[in-house]
Amino acid sequence: MCPAINDAAEEKRLSDSRAAQVPWMKWGPYLSERQWGTVREDYSADGDAWNYFTHDQSRSRAYRWGEDGIGGLCDDKQRLCFALALWNERDAVLKERLFGLTNSEGNHGEDVKEYYFYVDSTPTHSYMKYLYKYPQQEFPYRDLVETNRRRSRDEFEYELIDTGIFDDDRYFDVFVEYAKAAPEDIFVRISVLNRAREGARLRVLPTLWFRNTWSWGYDDCKPSLREADSGVIRATHRELGEYWLYCDGATELLFTENESNAQRLWSQPNASPYVKDAFHAYVIAGQREAVNPARTGTKAAAHYVCDVPGGGSATIRLRLSAVKRDHAFEEFDRTFDDRITEADAFYQRIAPKALSDDERRVHRQALAGMLWSKQYYYFDLERWLREHQSHPLLEASRHTARNAEWFHMLNAEVISMPDKWEYPWFAAWDLAFHTIALAAVDFDFAKEQLLLMLRILYLHPSGQIPAYEWNFSDVNPPVHAAATLWLYKYGKALGRADPRFLERSFQGLMLNFNWWVNRKDPSGRSVFAGGFLGLDNIGVFDRSTQLPTGGSLEQADGTAWMAFYCQCMLEMAMILAEHDPMYEELAFKFVQHFMWIAYAMDRLGDHSDDMWDEQDGFFYDLLRLPDGHTMRLRVRSMVGLLPLCASTVFEADTLSRCPRLMELIAQFRTRYPELVSHVAPTDAGFIGHRGRRLLSILNTQKLERVLGYLLDENEFLGAHGIRSLSRHHLDHPYILNVGGQEYKVQYLAAESNTGMFGGNSNWRGPVWMPVNLLIIRALTNLYGFFGDEFKVQCPTGSGQMMTLFEVAQEIVRRLTGTFLRGPDGRRPVYGGTDKFQNDPHWRDLILFYEYFHGDNGAGLGASHQTGWTGLIAPLLDLFARIDAQTVLESDRWRVMAGVVGQKLDSEQRHGG
């Protein structure tokens, strides 16, 4: 049992950081895992970011906009950074950052080639634990690059474990743990475990450095690091103040400057003899003159030489503090014990009691991964474009740099990233899903993240939400309204309703909604063509470029996303109307938009230019040719399932609380009676369970037909969730010939075989967590309306009849089963990799991949995209806390959280 003194310590810290401005969040894992190869660092003439700043250059070249490291942390403005550097006495380079392939080197795009794990973290980062597995043999850099280059897109990726370097357990497990004694007082414990039978030596260099701001003219006062005493480094910064790094044990301190080695990079003289890669030269090449004998600089490290016996361990202790200490390590062990106990107590409380031990393990590591994936993101587009001579308002030259139309942007916040190596930049639609998982551990941070994209320095003056740094103008699905509504209801169920948050979000979303209507409905017929919409290569063509046929594409997913957007904005307006009746007319705006959008997808009568195909019983994209003729692109994909997600249910008394809205809806019914009856059962003759009303693109007949495909194991229902493309297309690919060129869409259970959108992701068959969540939301919504009377076969053709609640449960069971040990003791997420399945030092370390094999559940794509794959935590919550009766009888049943029907004490869980 946890000691009483620690019972709610993390919740108290979380509360103090918000209410009392105690800076518990000032230090955290805000360091990127890859800064090289990013758009921010690209100053090339052709925009080739990957080749302009390479991994090989990264050890020698000072970054401009951020920093990276292994298992590191920094302050919330990334002024002072701390991370690990390692050397196994075999490698040609010091291991200061994670290695991976560029987009052109990998046979399936960019890919990190290391094994590291976010083992644990609390929301205030008062306790964090990270694991890096470092081979004792020479790291196979060349083999990884050359073998992957030789492989085709039809072959699997060649991973580090495939090289055989871990076969005889000749590697170190390097654990990094952080425990905060106070907001600006952090103990660091580095534990090196030798997994080999024989002894081995490891050089460990805990490194402290300042982000280089002085070379670019950001700061006219250069910070400094200097030796203050034996084993003590003093850091001085004009804004940050003073910090001391205490290094336990007899160790030498090394100092240099965080400045580029111009001699190595460009054959130019160095401004200083002490440069960024000095520790590499000192430790590996033995160049003692590379480090500053005056023991001062802007980058410093403690050099530990650890001789670790076979099966043994070594421990290194450090302390980073804003207060000078006389006895730096006397509270070390006690502080770690307390923080670990408090972390255990925190996760014990927030996890449902019904979860098994293995489910708790997955739940905790998923949330820890969400917390470790925070990163300080700095990008001043005004300055960057000026430096590229591409500012559209200030430069006379041609505007060749990307993102020139976003010159208003200034990003300088800690943001939840999709993956700090593969995607070390915010992605707007990913971020909306991140907030749903983050709400379970830090509700306020989740709300702040959602509002971030709607702030004046992010949102474009036109109302567009920025997509991601490779192209801020690309079009992502409009999911922020749904996330806003989810967070508001979640907070209300916890007793923390925040109408101010809802209103702030609503105002920004109104601007964005109008941008969609004005920019992405070119014909004015409520038919939308957003572009790729985040689904990458799912379609026949690259939907962000000009079509090879000419004409235009009318997208079933884009149009369905907008219908869903209308529903969410309608719900928000009705909530806000309880405080201000003005919102009733705005609510009607979204009712009207929804009705026209839904009708545009399938008008009265049989039309060849409708997205709904009556013969197939499915929605398809529509290709409108230059001569006016149309054709349906008969690809059964997630594009045709998304209309199912546009399903919202209203309690019986909801409309009665909005008399002006009722009046306007009645008028609309009178004017368009056939349209209303055709779209969905919204009239008084069709009332659902407990008098509820349904707003949906699908009437009952369409719903049954779409569910027939959704729940067919030969179509969308896989062993580990809903596939993004029907398995039917494995043997029956969709083929379109245009101008002598063949365009083919075929079911691909694993990685993509096309280079579309970089080729680093695949929606043509695998399972993706975010869209599965939306389908589960829709099914529980629809169950709340139809109740137990409406049942479908699941799986299709099995004869087993299920309610929609039971169907949702079944999909969640399949999704969560991806990560859990099955009866055979194996986790499907790790496929046939025996090391991960059987080795006790690997098998309980969970990676939350970008997407999953459509047939066997193996993890694919980015290996640390805990971001939206962290949704597995709220999904574990959901069905561990609620049952069908709760969904039917609670007026809060639509809250997609594990608090419905079991209201938790908000003060206990979130610190009041």
VOFI-570710 format. One record per residue (C-alpha): residue in one letter; y, z, x. Coordinates in steps of 0.02 Angstrom, whole numbers, plus 32768, in hexadecimal, padded with zeros to 4 digits. Last residue first. Example, Ala and Ser with C-alpha at 12.3 -4.5 7.8 and 13.67 -1.06 7.14 Angstrom:
2
S7FCB816582AC;A7F1F81868267;
***
This chain:
912
G83E37E5F7E32;G837E7E5B7ED3;H83167DC47EA8;R826D7E067E77;Q828C7EBD7E52;E83367EA07E03;S82F47E0E7DA0;D826B7E767D4D;L81EF7DF17D22;K81E37DA37C77;Q812F7D7C7C4E;G81387D017BBF;V817F7C807C35;V81947CC37CE5;G81227C4B7D40;A81A07BC17D37;M81B67B1C7CDD;V82227B677C54;R81F27B047BB8;W81997B997B6B;R82397BFC7B55;D822E7C057A96;S81827C507AAF;E80FB7C2C7A2E;L80A87B8C7A65;V80BA7B9F7B20;T80867C557B1B;Q7FED7C297AB3;A7FB97BA47B30;D7FB97C1E7BC2;I803B7C527C40;R803E7CAF7CE5;A7FBB7C607D55;F7FDF7BB87D05;L80917BB17D44;D80897C107DE7;L800E7B997E3A;L80807B0C7E01;P81167B6B7E46;A80BF7B727EF1;I807D7ABF7EEF;L81327A887EE2;G81347AA17F9F;T80FF79EA7FA1;W81B679C97F7C;G81F57A0F801E;T81527A438074;Q8162799880C1;H811279D68161;S808C79518182;A80F678BA8154;G807F78368110;L7FD1786580D7;G7F6C790080A7;A7EBA78E2806C;G7EA478EF7FAF;N7DFF788E7FA3;D7E2777FD7F2F;G7EE377E17F2A;H7EFD78227FDA;F7F8F789A7FD9;Y804D78967FEE;E80D478DE8060;Y8061796080AC;F805D7A1B8095;L7FFF7A5D812B;I7F977AFB8115;L7F597B6981A3;D7EBD7BBF8160;R7E427B4881B6;W7E927B418261;H7E687BDB82CC;P7DC77BFA826B;D7D8C7B478294;N7D2D7AFA8203;Q7D9A7A898198;F7E2F7A6D820A;K7DC07A44829F;D7D4E79DC8231;T7DD2795C8202;G7D7879038172;G7DFE791D80EF;Y7E7979A5811C;V7ECB79B08070;P7E1D79BA8022;R7E087A6C8064;R7D547A928094;G7CEB7B2E806E;D7C647AC98015;P7C907B1E7F6F;G7D437AE07F88;R7DC87B2B7FF7;L7E717B167FAA;F7EF77A977FDB;T7EC779FF7F71;G7E827A737EEB;T7F367A9A7EBF;L7F4F79E87E80;R7EA979DF7E22;R7EC57A857DCB;V7F777A517DA2;I7F3579B27D4F;E7EB87A187CEB;Q7F3A7A957CB2;A7FA97A077C75;V7F1679BF7C14;E7EF27A6C7BCB;F7FA67A767B8F;L7F9779C77B47;T7F037A017AE0;M7E5B79C87B1E;M7DC779657ADA;Q7D3179427B49;G7CE4789D7B11;S7CE778657BC6;G7D3777BC7BA2;T7DE277F07BE2;P7DD2788C7C4D;C7E1178E47BE9;Q7E0478A17B38;V7E9D78C97AD2;K7ECF79527A59;F7F60796C79E0;E7F3E79FA7967;D7F527A8379E8;G80107A7979EE;F807079D679D7;F811C7A147A0D;G80F57A977A91;Y806A7A247ACC;L80EB799B7AE7;N81517A0B7B59;T80B57A427BB7;L8085798C7BD0;A813479587C05;R814179E47C87;I809679B47CCC;I80D178FF7CDA;L816F79377D34;L810979A17DAE;N8097790E7DD3;V813278A97DFB;P8165792A7E7C;M80B879447ECC;W808A78937EFF;V7FD578577EF3;P7FA677B67F4D;G7F8F770A7EFC;R801A76917F25;W80A277127F45;N809577058002;S8101774B808C;N8130771E813E;G813276618127;G81E876548159;F8226763680A8;M81A975A78093;G813B7599812D;T80A0758080C3;N7FF175C580DD;S8021766F8097;E7FBD770A80BD;A7F3177508050;A7EE877237FA7;L7F2D76727FAA;Y7F26761E7F00;Q7F62756C7F10;V8009751A7EEF;K801574687F2E;Y80A473EE7F4A;E806B73417F7E;Q80E772C47FC4;G80E8720C7F8F;G818E721A7F38;V815972B57ED9;N80A472E17EBB;L807F73877E65;I7FE073E97E7E;Y7FAF748E7E2D;P7F1274D17E7E;H7E7574E07E14;D7DF175347E7E;L7E6175BF7EBF;H7EDE759D7E33;H7E7876017DB6;R7E9A76987E25;S7F3F76A27DC9;L7FD676C17E36;S803277657E50;R7F9377CC7E45;I7F9078677DD7;G7F3E78FC7E28;H7EB7792D7EA4;A7E1778E27E5B;G7E7D78517E1C;L7EBD782B7D6E;F7F1E77877D77;E7EA476F87D4F;N7DE977067D67;E7DF677C17D49;D7E49779C7CA1;L7EC078287C71;L7F6377C97C8C;Y7F1F77287C42;G7EEC77757B9B;L7F8777E17BA3;V7FEF77427B98;R7F92770C7AFA;E7F9C77B57AA5;L805577C67ACB;K807B77177A8A;Q802C774279E2;T808277EB79D6;N812F77A779FB;L815E77997AB0;I821277927AEC;S822278487ABA;L829178C37A5E;L8225793E7A00;R825A79C07980;R820F7A6D796A;G81EB7ABB78C0;R81727B3C7905;H80FD7AB0793C;G81447A04791E;I81AB79B57894;F819779017860;G81E378D977B8;A828C791E77EC;D82A7788D7863;T828D7893791E;P81E17845792E;A820E77CE79BB;V825A772379DC;H822C76C07941;S8269773E78C0;V8313774A7914;L8327768D7927;E82F6766E7872;P837676EB7830;Y840A76AD7899;R84AC76CF783A;T846C775F77D0;R841077AB7863;F84AF77A278CD;Q851277FB7845;A84917884783C;I8499789478FA;L855778A678F2;E8550792E786C;M84C8798C78C8;L853279887967;R85C679CE7908;P85597A5978C1;C85117A917969;R84B27B34794B;S844A7ADE78C6;L84107A64794B;T83B67AE979AF;D836A7B46791C;A82C17AF0791D;E82AB7AF379D9;F82C87A517A35;V824679EA7A93;T8266796F7B20;S81FA78DD7B57;A823A78627BD9;C81A578837C4B;L813878097BE8;P81B4777F7C15;L818277A37CCB;L80D177657CB2;G80FC76AC7CB8;V815576B37D60;M80CA77267D9D;S806376897DA5;R8003760C7D3D;V804775697D83;R805F74E57CFF;L810674A17D3B;R8144746A7C91;M819673C17C8B;T823F73867C51;H829772DF7C35;G835472DC7C44;D835F724A7CBC;P838672BE7D4F;L82E573217D31;R82DA73CD7CE0;L8248742E7D2B;L821674C07CBD;D81C8755E7D00;Y813375977C99;F810F76197C12;F805E762B7BCC;G7FF8760D7B2F;D7FA775707B74;Q7FC475037ADB;E8062755B7AA5;D80B575447B4E;W814C75B57B55;M81D175757BCD;D821374FF7B48;D8241744C7B78;S81AF73F77B22;H81E474417A7C;D8176747979EC;G81DA74D27964;L82517563796D;R828975807A20;D822275CD7AAB;M827976027B4C;A832575E07B04;Y82FE76587A75;A82E376E87AEE;I838776C07B46;W83E876AF7AA2;M83A477537A60;F83C377AF7B03;H847877757B0F;Q849977AF7A5D;V844C785A7A79;F84AC78657B1E;K855678457ACF;F852278BC7A44;A851D794A7AC1;L85CB791C7AFB;E8605792F7A47;E85B479DB7A40;Y85FD7A0D7AE9;M86A97A2E7A9C;P86577ABC7A3B;D866D7B2E7AD5;H85FD7BC47AF6;E85657B917A8E;A85967ADE7AB7;L85627AFF7B6C;I84AD7B0E7B36;M84BA7A707ACE;A850B7A137B5F;M847F7A487BD4;E83F97A0C7B5B;L845179657B45;M846679517C01;C83AB796B7C16;Q838078EF7B8D;C83F8786B7BCF;Y83B1787A7C7F;F830278607C39;A833C77C07BE4;M838D778F7C89;W82EC77AC7CEA;A829177447C66;T830876B27C85;G82F376BD7D41;D823676CF7D2D;A8224763B7CB8;Q829175D37D2A;E82EA75377CF5;L82E474C57D8C;S8364743C7DA3;G837573827DBD;G8342732D7E5F;T828973147E7B;P828A735B7F2B;L82E573F57EE4;Q837D74317F43;T835E74D97F96;S8348758C7F5A;R82AF75667EF1;D8246752F7F84;F81CF74C97F1D;V812C74E37EBD;G814E759A7EA1;I810B763D7EE5;N815476237F92;D81DA76A97F94;L81D477137EF7;G827C77637F1C;L82DB76FD7E9C;F82BC76567EF3;G835076087E9B;G83A776517E02;A838975C77D86;F83AD76137CDC;V83A375D27C2B;S842276207BB5;R845975707B7E;G84FB756A7BE2;S84B774D97C48;P84D9752A7CF0;D849575D67CC2;K849476207D70;R854D762E7D9A;N85A8766B7CFE;V851B76CE7CAD;W84DF77167D51;W858F77447D8A;N85AC77957CDF;F851678047CFC;N855778327DA8;L85FF78697D68;M85AD78CB7CDC;L853879187D5C;G85CB79637DB9;Q860D79B57D1B;F856079EE7CE4;S853F7A447D8A;R85DA7AAF7D7D;E85B17AD37CC6;L84FF7B0A7CE9;F85347B777D7C;R85B97BC97D0E;P85377BE17C85;D84D27C507CFA;A84447CA97C9F;R83FB7D307D10;G83837D8D7C9D;L82ED7D447CF5;A82CB7CCD7C64;K83827C997C6D;G83727C767D27;Y82DD7C047D0A;K83397BB07C7B;Y83CE7B8A7CEB;L835F7B537D7A;W82FE7AD97D0C;L839C7A937CC0;T83E67A737D6B;A83437A257DA8;A833F79B07D12;A83F579807D2E;H83D379607DE6;V834678E57DC3;P83A978427DC5;P832C77D87E29;N837477A27ED0;V83DF77097EED;D840F76D37F9B;S84C776EA7FC2;F84AB77768041;N844476FC80A7;W83ED773B8144;E844377E28123;Y83EF780A807F;A841677EE7FC4;P84CA78207FA6;I84ED78447EED;Q855977BC7EA0;G85F077F37E39;S866B776D7E6F;P86C477ED7EDD;H861D78027F36;L85CA78AC7F24;Y85BB79047FCD;L866779467FFC;I8696795F7F44;R85FE79CA7F21;L857579867EB0;M84F0797C7F39;L85137A317F67;L84FD7A707EB5;L84407A627EC4;Q843F7ABA7F6C;E84AA7B487F2C;K84357B627E97;A839D7B6D7F08;F83F87BE47F7E;D841C7C577EEB;F83677C597EB0;D83207C867F5A;V82627C9D7F59;A82247C507EB6;A82BF7BE37EA6;L828D7B8A7F47;A82017B2C7EEE;I82717AE57E67;T82FE7ACB7EE4;H82917A5A7F4F;F827D79E47EBA;A833879BF7EB6;L833779B17F73;D82B779247F70;W832C78C17F00;A83BE78D77F77;A836978BC801E;F83B5792B80A3;W839A78FD8158;P8312792E81D4;Y829378BB817D;E820178A681F5;W8223793F8260;K827A79BE81EF;D821879878156;P8266797980A7;M82FD79E080DB;S834B7A768082;I84017A7980B7;V84697AED8125;E85167AA48118;A85927A348172;N859C798E8116;L864479358110;M8642789780A9;H86E07835807C;F86AF77A180EA;W861D777A8077;E864276C08062;A861D76A3811B;N856A76E48103;R852376718189;A8591762F8214;T85C57578820F;H8671758181C2;R86CD74EF8212;S87627521827B;A880B75518230;E87DD76098228;L8830769081C0;L87F87675810D;P87487634812A;H872576AB81BC;S86B67640822B;Q86F9765A82DB;H865576B48301;E86B5774E8339;R871E773E829D;L868077378235;W863D77D78284;R86E27832826B;E86F0780D81B2;L86347820819C;D863578D581DA;F857C790081E5;Y853679AD8204;Y849279E881BA;Y84577A9881E0;Q83A07A9781B3;K83307AF28137;S827A7ABE8141;W823F7B6B8178;L82647BAE80C9;M82017B26806F;G81727B3B80EA;A816E7BF680C6;L81657BCB800D;A80CE7B5C8028;Q80817BDB809F;R808E7C63801C;H80437C007F8C;V7FB77BB97FF7;R7F847C678033;R7F977CAE7F84;E7F237C267F43;D7EA47C577FC8;D7EAD7D0E7F99;S7E987CE27EE1;L7F2F7CDA7E6D;A7F2D7D3F7DCC;K7FAB7DBE7E0C;P80317D397E0E;A808B7D2C7EB7;I813C7D737EBB;R810A7E277ED8;Q80877E107F5F;Y80FC7D957FB4;F81837E197FC7;A810A7EA37FF6;D80BE7E3A8081;A816C7E0F80C1;E819B7EC880BF;T81007EF78122;I81257E6C819F;R81DA7EA781AE;D81A87F5B81CA;D81237F36824D;F819A7EC382AA;T82227F4682AB;R81A97FCD82E5;D816C7F618375;F821A7F3C83B9;E82787FDE839A;E827E80118454;F82997F5F848E;A83527F4F84B9;H83757FFB84FF;D842A7FEE8538;R845B7F6B84B9;K84F77EFD84A7;V85117ECD83F1;A850A7E1B83AE;S84507E1D83D3;L83C67DA78409;R832D7E0A8440;L829A7DCE84A5;R81E37DFC84BD;I815B7D90850C;T80A47DB084E5;A80087D72853E;S7F5D7D5084F7;G7EA47D45851F;G7E147CD484EE;G7E107C9385A0;P7E8E7CF48608;V7F487CCC85F6;D7FB27CB68691;C80617CB18647;V80F37C7886B2;Y81957CA58658;H823A7C4B867B;A82C97C908613;A83387C0285DD;A83EF7BD285DB;K845E7B488597;T851D7B4B8592;G85367B7E8648;T85317C1486BC;R84BA7C57873C;A85277C2E87D5;P848B7BDC881E;N84977B558798;V83F27AFC877F;A83C27A5287C6;E83CC7A91887A;R83217AE08868;Q82CF7A368850;G82197A69883A;A81ED79C987DD;I819D7A208747;V81FD7AC48738;Y82A57A958784;A82B079E0874A;H827D7A0C8697;F82F27AA1869C;A83817A2E86D1;D836979B6863F;K841379DC85ED;V847D79CD868A;Y84B97A2F8720;P850879C487A8;S859F79AC8737;A85FD790E8704;N856178AC872E;P857678058784;Q8533776D8726;S84867722872C;W8482771D866D;L83FF779D8638;R83CA77EF86DB;Q847877F68728;A84CB781E8682;N846778BF8671;S84BB78F185CF;E8505799D85B6;N84BD7A428579;E84EB7A928620;T84767AF58690;F84327BA586A8;L83887BEF86D4;L83587CA786C7;E82C77CE9872B;T824A7D6086DE;A82137E1386F8;G81F37E55864A;D82537E5085A7;C82DB7DCE858A;Y83767E0F8530;L83E67D8984E5;W84957DCC84C8;Y85127D88844C;E85D07D7D844E;G86457D2F83CF;L86147CA1835D;E86BE7C508352;R86F67C528409;H86467C55844F;T85FE7CC784D4;A85457CD884F8;R85097D61856E;I845C7D4C85BB;V83FA7DE785EF;G835E7DEC865E;S83B97E4786EB;D846C7E5886B1;A84F47DF08660;E84B17D468695;R85227CC3864B;L852F7C5485B1;S85D47C038586;P86387BB484FB;K86B37B25851E;C875C7B3A84CD;D87A87A948498;D87277A7E840F;Y870379E283AA;G8739796E8436;W86927917844A;S865F796B84ED;W86907A1884AE;T861B7A1F8419;N85757A278475;R85057A9B8414;F84F97B3A8479;W84587B6E84CD;L83D07BF284D6;T83227BC78513;P82807C298512;L82287BD885A7;V816C7BF285A6;R81047BB08637;L804B7BB5860C;R7FBA7BDB8680;A7F047BD18651;G7E6A7C418652;E7DC47BF6861D;R7D6F7C088575;A7DFC7BAC851C;R7E5E7BED8485;N7EE67C3984F4;L7F5C7C998483;V80167C9E84AE;S807C7D168443;I81397D028440;R81917D9383EB;V824C7D8583C5;F82B57E168385;I83557DE6832B;D83F87E46831A;E84807DEB82BA;P844A7E158208;A83F67EB78242;A834C7EE2828C;K831A7E2F8267;A82677E008291;Y823C7D5682DC;E818E7D1A830A;V81597C8A837A;F809F7C6B838C;V805E7BFB8417;D7FA67BD083FE;F7F757B8A84A6;Y7EF97AFD84C1;R7E537AD88512;D7DED7AEC8475;D7D667A7284B1;D7D9179E98434;F7E4D7A07842F;I7E7F7971849B;G7E0379008444;T7E847876842B;D7E61787D8370;I7EB679298368;L7F5A78DB839B;E7F4F785E830D;Y7F2A77A48309;E7F637767825F;F7EE0771681F1;E7EC9765981F1;D7F0975D78175;R7FB975DF81BE;S7F7175A08261;R7F4B760882FB;R7F8275CE83A7;R8027762B839F;N7FCC76C9836B;T7F5E76BE8404;E7FEF769E847A;V805F772A843D;L7FDB77B1842D;D7F89778284D2;R802F7785852D;Y805F783484F1;P7FB37880850E;F7FEC7932853B;E7F9D795F85E1;Q7F1879E285C7;Q7F427A91858D;P7F6B7A5484DE;Y7FF77AAF847F;K7FDD7AEA83CD;Y80847B298386;L80887BB78307;Y811F7BFB82AB;K81417CA6825E;M81DF7CE4820B;Y821D7D9081D4;S82CF7DBC81A3;H82DD7D048179;T83447D3480E0;P82C67CD78072;T822E7D2180CA;S81CA7CB4813E;D81157C91816D;V809D7C1A81C3;Y81087B8081D6;F80897B1E823B;Y80877AAD82D2;Y80117A24830A;E806479908362;K806B78D3834D;V810278BE82DA;D80FD7818827D;E817777898266;G812F76F1820E;H807E76CB81D6;N803E76728272;G80B276E382D4;E811A769A8362;S819C763F82F9;N81CD76D78291;T81D27745832B;L813C77AB8361;G813C78658378;F815B78F183F4;L819B799E83CA;R822379E88437;E82377A4784DA;K818C7A208526;L81BD7A0585DC;V818879598613;A80FF79108680;D807F79858633;R7FFB79E28697;E80487A8A86C5;N803A7ABF860D;W80F67AC085F4;L81547B0C8562;A82057B12851C;L82277B808487;A82C27B8E841A;F836C7BE38409;C84107B9583D1;L84C67BCC83CF;R85467B64836F;Q84D27B2A82E6;K854B7B518258;D84D07BC58201;D849B7C1782A4;C84037BD782FF;L83467BDF82FB;G82B67B8F8355;G81FD7B6E8342;I820C7AD683B4;G82B87A8883CB;D83407A178388;E83FD7A0F838D;G848879C18325;W851579428319;R8537790083C9;Y8499791F842A;A849B793084E6;R842678B98540;S83A678ED85C2;R83147936855D;S833878BF84CE;Q833078208535;D82727813852F;H827578398475;T82E877A6845A;F83A07790842C;Y83CE76DA840F;N831B76A783EC;W83047709834C;A83B776F38311;D83B676358313;G8460762082BF;D8488757D8319;A851B75AF8387;S84CF765783B2;Y852876FD8397;D849477528341;E8494780F834F;R84BB782A8297;V843E77A58262;T83B0780582B1;G833F77D08341;W83587874839F;Q837E790E8337;R82C9793D8316;E828879EB82ED;S83307A2082A6;L836F7AD182C0;Y839B7B368225;P83097BAE8237;G837B7C41820C;W84117CA68242;K84A77CC481D0;M84377CE3813A;W843B7DA28149;P84F87D968152;V85247E2A80DF;Q859A7DDA8061;A85857E6B7FE7;A85467E0B7F50;R84EC7D797FA1;S84A77DBD8046;D84957E697FF9;S84247E267F6F;L83B17DCE7FE9;R83AC7E66805A;K837F7ED37FC5;E82F77E587F8F;E82B17E5F8040;A82AF7F1D803E;A82597F2E7F96;D81CC7FA77FBE;N81F67FC68074;I8228807C8065;A819980987FEB;P8119806D8070;C80AF7FD7803E;M800080008000;
***
